[in-house]
């Protein structure tokens, strides 16, 4: 044996790895083609708020409660996560020629998850996947602009 030849690898481990990889790819393809979902079901909604987002001339984003048509919040400045999330959802609306009139649903779930859903396009963003600070940017909108109750239940 010369000093430059590498020892031959046994073929059976390579064949086993190849068969396992082919099996995984076939299983994934089968699930995708069948239309079934392997995702865990959503926990029950504990709070839902319908929101519209409007770009303002000053570059801010106004957050409108779709039920009352009142502005509840304004995002000013960079707000990278908020802008990026909305940009992706709005891009899909434009692609499907859907205007900004339809609200987004912000849903807080019993398991602590927070989801922003665009029912007009069936797109959703699981906000907690981006960390608590980013999810919190949207989470505060659940109660924004609503009167707070004191311990006695009376409004201030």
N, C-alpha and C positions, 0 to 999 in steps of 0.2 A: 504494500500500500504506500502510495507516495505521500509526502508531507502536505501536499496541496489539496487533497481530496477530503471532503467532509464525510463523516460516517453517515450511512443511509439511515433515514428515519423510518421507524416502523409505520407501515401504511394503515393499520387498523385504527389507531387513534385519530388520524386525519380523516379517515372514512367516517368514523363515528361522529366527529365534530361536524362534518359536512352534512350528514343525514339529520343531525339534530337541528342545525340551522335551516335546512330545507323544511323540516317539520314545523318549526316556529313560523317561518314565512308563509307556509300553506295555511296554518291555523289563523294567522292574522288576516290573510286574504279572504278566507272563508267567513270570518266574523264581519269584515267590512262589506262583503258582497251580500250577506244575508240581511244586513240592516239592523241586526241586533246590537245592543249596547252592552258593554262590559263595565260601564261606569256604575258607581254606587248611586242609588236613588237619592234625590234631594231630601233633606230634613224638612219638616213642616215649616211653613212661613209663620213667623211671629209678628212681623211688621212689613208692610208694603207701602211704598210711596211712589206715586206717579210723578215723574219730573220731566220737564223740557229744559234744554240748554240752548241759550241764545248768545251768539257772538255780538258784542257791543262795539261801537266805533272806536272806543278808547282801548280796545284790545282785551278787555275783560270778558269773562263768560258769566252771564246772568243765569241763575238757577231758578226756574219757575215751577211752583207747585201746580201741576196740571188740573187739579180739582178746583182750587180757589183762584187760579190765574194770578197769583201774587208772587212777587220775587222774594225768595227766602234766603238767598245767598248770592255772593258774587266772588268769583275767583279772579284775582288780579295778579299780574306778574307772570312768572315762568310757569308754575304749576305743571311741571313736566308730566307727571303720572296722570293727572286729570285730563290734560289736553291730549296726551297720547292715547288714552283709553277712548275718549270721545271721538278722536280723529278716526280710529279704526272702525268704530260703529257707524259713523256718519259716511265714511267712504263706501261701506256696503249699501247704505240707504241710497246714496247717489247712483251707485251701479245699478240698483233696482228701480231707480227713478221714484223714490219715496221722499217726500218732503219732510221738513222738521216739525210738522204739526202733531205727529203721533208721539206720545210721551214714552219715555223709558221707564221701566219698573225697577226700583231699587228694593231688593228683598233681603230682609234679615231673617235668618233661619234659626231654628231651635238649637242646632248644634254650634252656633256662633259664626257660621259662615255668612258671607255677604255677597250677593250676586246682583249685577247690573244686567238687565234683560231688555233687549229690543224685540218686542213681540212682532213688530212689523216685518222683521227680517229673520226672526228665530235665532239671532245671535245672542250670545251671553258672555259675560266676563265674570269669572269667579275671583272676586277682588282680594280675598284673603290669601290667594296664591302669591301675591306680590308683597306680602308682609303687612304687619299691623299698622305701620305708619301710612303706607299707601292706601290700604283699605279704610283707614280712619278718615282720609280726605273725603271719601264718599259717605262713610258711616255717620258722620256728623249731620248729613243732610236728612237723615230720618226724622230728626226732631227740630231741625232749624226752622225758625219763624213760628214755632208753636208756643203758646203760653205754657209756662211751667207751673206746676202745682206745689204748694207748700205741704208740709206734713199733715196739716189739718184738712187738706183737700181743697182749700179755698185758693182762689187765684190772687196774686199780689195786687 
